[in-house]
Amino acid sequence: MPSALNVGNFCYDRNYRIGDTMKLTPAVEKYVLHWGEMGTRWGTNRTVAQIQALLYLSPEPLRADQICDLLSVARSNVSTSIRELQGFGLVRMTHVLGDRRDYFESIHDVWELFRVIIEQRKQRELNPTLGMLRDCAADVANETETHAVTKERITNMLAFVELTSTWYEDMRDVPTSTLTKLMRLGAGITKLVKPVRRGKKKIA
């Protein structure tokens, strides 16, 4: 009989319990705490962000009770946070052969993680703003009391947000390998489009 079992993309030895390898070392604690603080700035509950960070760093899936112990968070808070993370598509449930309990793991591919986070922010922030701007632009076009400059600025903002939304839609399905190359070319592209300062010769 094999001594190892597969869980998702992981393989574990049967001689230790799932979750035993995750330790809250000083570096891990610093990462998790900072991610929680960043979460509050992004409009996310601190515990939700900390749990996502912990699951991302964990070399294996964790149970809710293990998350409670590692973060010293109430079980009810952990359960609520995990459901929210599942709703975002950032965390998924998995199971271990011979164990009826639920385990949870985060998306581990950083690019996929980035895509999911951006998609959620787009749905929660950009899309409502885009809808509001379209309504305002349509309404203000027929308002005689509104100054022409005000109308122009609303139209300009709408055009900018629409361009941002379209850019995201175009980039969303670009393969990770292509995105990585584009990011690495960033400095070179900037040099090509950056205007030449007065007093300096343009380098061919």
N, C-alpha and C positions, 0 to 999 in steps of 0.2 A: 504494500500500500504506500502511495507517495506520502512524503512528510511535509509537503507544501500545498497550499491552496491558493487559487486565483481569486482576486476580488477586483473587478474592473480591470485596470491596467497594472495592478500590483500583484506580487507574488510573496506570500508570507510563510515562514516556517511555523510548524504547529507547536514548537517548543515554547513559544511565548504568546501572550495574549495580545490581540489587536489593540493598539493604542498605547502600549507600553513604551514604544520608542520615542514618543513625542514628549520632550522636556521643555519647560518654560525657562530656558537659559536667559542670562541678561540680554543677549543680543536679540533673542526671540521676543522677550518681553518689551524691549525698546521698540521693535518693529510693530508689534500688536498695539501697544499704547499709542504710538504715533498714528497708525492707521485709524484708530478709533477717533483721535482728535481731528484728523482730516475728514473723516466721515461726518462729523458734526458741522464742519464748514461747508460740506457739500449738501447739507440738508438731510443727512442720514443719521439714524440713532447710533450712538457711540458703541453700544453692545453689538449691534448688527455688524458694524464695520470691524470690530475686534474679532468676532467669530469668523467672519470671512477671511480675515488675515491669518488667524490660527489654522483654519482648515487649508488655506493655501500653502502654508509652511509645513504642515504635517506630512510626514512621509507616507502616511496611511490614513484611511478613513477613521473618524472618531464617532463615538456614541455621544448622545446628549449629556449623559452623566459625566463622561470624561471631560467634555467641554466645561461643564459646571465646575469640576474640580480644578481644572487648569486655570480658568479665568475667575474663579470665586464668584460666580454669577448664579442667581436663583434659577431653578429648573424651569419655572414658568417663563422667565425672561428668555432663556435659551430656546425653548420651544417656539415662542412667538417670533424670535429673531430668525430661527431656521426657516420657518414658514415664509417669512418675508424674503429671505435670500433665495428660497426655492421659487418664489413668485417672480423674482428678478431674473432667474435663470443662472444665478451665480453658484448655487450649491445644488447637488443632487443626492438622492438617497441611494444607498447600496446595501448589499447583504453579504454575510459570510456563511459559507457552507457549514451547516450544523449549528448555527447560531440564529435564533429567531429575532434577535434584537436589530433595531435599525442603526445603520451607520451612515455618516454623511461625509462628503468630500467636495472640495471646491474645484472649479475649473483651474487647471494647472498651466495651460498654455497662455503666456502673458498677452499675446496678441488677441486671442479669443476673449480673454478676460477684459481687455481694453474695449473690444468691440461691443461686448454685452453691456458694460458700464456706460459707454457713449450712447448706445441705443436706448437704454433706460432714461438717461438724462434728456435725450432728444424727445422721447415720448412725454416726459413729465414737464419739460421746460420749453424746448424749442417749438414743438408742435402747437401748444396753446398760444404761444406768443405769435406764431405765424398766422394762426386763425384770427387772433385779435387785430393784427396789423392789416390783414386783408379786409376785415370789416370796417376798420377805421378809414382805410384808403377809399373804400367804396362810399362810405358815408360823407367823408369830407369833400369828395369831388363835387357833391351837390350843395354844399354849404356856402352860401354867399358871405356869411359873416366871418369865415375863417380866412386869415391872411394867406396870400399866395406862398410866402416863405414857409409858413407852417405846413401847408399842403405838400410842398416840395420835400420837406424834411421827413414827413410821414412816408411819402412815396420812396424816398431814398432808403429809409430804414427797412421798409418792406422788401425792396430790391436786394438789400444786403442779406437779410435773413433768408430770403428765398434762395439766394446764391449759396449760402452756407448749407442749407438743407439739401440742395441739389448736389453739392460737392460731397456731402456725407453719403448720400444715396449712391453716388457713382463709386466712391471709394470703399463702400461696405463690402462689396463682393470681390474686391481685388485680392488675389492670393497673397498670403503672408510673405512669401519669398520676394514678390514684386514690391510690396510695401517696404520691406526691409531695405531693398536696393534704393528705393526712392528717398527714404530717410537718410541713407548714407550719402546720397548725392546732394543733399540739402545745401551744404556749403558751396559746392560747385555751381549749383543753379543760382544761388544768391549772388555770386560773383558775376554771372552773366546778365542778370536783370538789374543789379544795383547801379544807380546812376553814378557817373564819374564826378568826383569833386573838382571844383574849380582849382586851377593851379597845379593839377596833377594830370599827367599824360595817361591816356588809356592804354593799357597793356594789351597787345594783340594776343 
